[in-house]
Amino acid sequence: MGSRAQAEIVFTVNGPGEVSGWLYPLANALKDIAPDIRITAAIVPCVFSSGAESDVIRQFSFVDGHCAIEASKALITRNRTPAGIERDLPGLVFHLGGDRYLTWLIAKRLGRPCHAYLEARSAMEWRFDRVFYSGLAGDEHGVPVPNETYVGELMVDAARLRCPERFTRQRDRTVIALYPGSRDYIAKYILPFYGAVADLVSRQRPDIEWVLAKSDYLSLDFLANLSDVDDGRPIDAVALDWRRDGDGARLLTPGGNAIEVARPADAAARARLALTLPGSNTAELAALGLPMLVTLPTYWAETSPMPGLAGHIGRLPLGGKYIKRALGHAYLRTLSFTAHPNRRAGRMVTPEIVGRLTAAQIAAAVLDMLGGDLAAMESELRLAMGAPGAARRVAEALVADLVPQAA
């Protein structure tokens, strides 16, 4: 920042979805409207963190400072001011991710008002001075409540910022983009599984081009040194051979298919169809109108992180992992849908397949989708996610709230 900041907003975040899907568009809009407001990101402890959040936040030119997990914990537990926070400035604390109680504690330590962006109402609302809702829960048409505002989905703005050209780019080739997740402990299973799917699909459709939408939270070193697939894993998998060609990189399958490694925005701009795990990327893909097949293999459910008691139980010797596995399956049975556009629409807008999946099963589903009306699905996906503009609406409200403090 070229001059002394007039105020500061500390955003609490915890994982890839919150950093890239919510902080990215909101901080961008806020800095555009009020460049004199200091923007700081405080990463709070969370089992869903990838470990690369700090590295990604450092790449955001519109974020002025950030606090790693240990610094945030020191502020909460010992009232030690992190280097990234300017405590003498007026401002507020804004919850985007992680345990809401931790955000509230940070606000108390700093003596600032506490705002939040949430997907649905919760018992923690009373701790926030103002709440903005994404509308995911579908209760935005209920009785208005003071200090609550429905603004729309920030991830729609994130998608449009990253990939504005998908709406105008001509796609005369069939490209399928692979989204194996943002966390290496999951991607090491899903990426070789998708490689097996690619080989099966290409037997009938050799014209298809494959591209890996490499998350910012996965390193090239990880891709170059994928785990041995002959490790007893129950899910289908093929070995992927890493190749580096000048500035580009690709993964080769045993079937001779080259999976180009690309940025997620570049992959989305070119793709006709995406193969993806559930998560925030389903919201961004839907906002772009990119048809997708959402897959959730349920083998070894205990390898996925779970918050609270379930996560601790999984670490118990002998039967802990089996109890955690059962809890994971029980949770899945409570979900009607896993993909964001389906959850918003309350119906199956884009296909999702959950269970003990096989590569042949997913390959058949991919071929079936390619033979269907993807153009109609594109329109339905965009409609389900809603119009852009949430980031601007929240940013303008925050600036208005800060004016009396900075005066």
Secondary structure by P-SEA (a helix, b strand, c coil): ccccccbbbbbbbcccccccccaaaaaaaaaaacccbbbbbbbccccccccaaaaaaaacccccccccaaaaaaaaccccccccccccbbbbbbbccccaaaaaaaaaaacbbbbbcccccccccccccbbbbccccccccccccccccccccaaaaaaaaaccccccccccbbbbbbbccccaaaaacaaaaaaaaaaaaaaccccbbbbbcccccccaaaaacccccccccccbbbbbbbbbcccccccccccbbbbbbbcaaaaaacccbbbbcccaaaaaaaaaccccbbbbbcccccccccccaaaaaaaccccaaaaaaaaaaaaaaacccccaaaaaaccccbbbbbccccaaaaaaaaaaaaaccaaaaaaaaaaaaccccaaaaaaaaaaaaaccccc
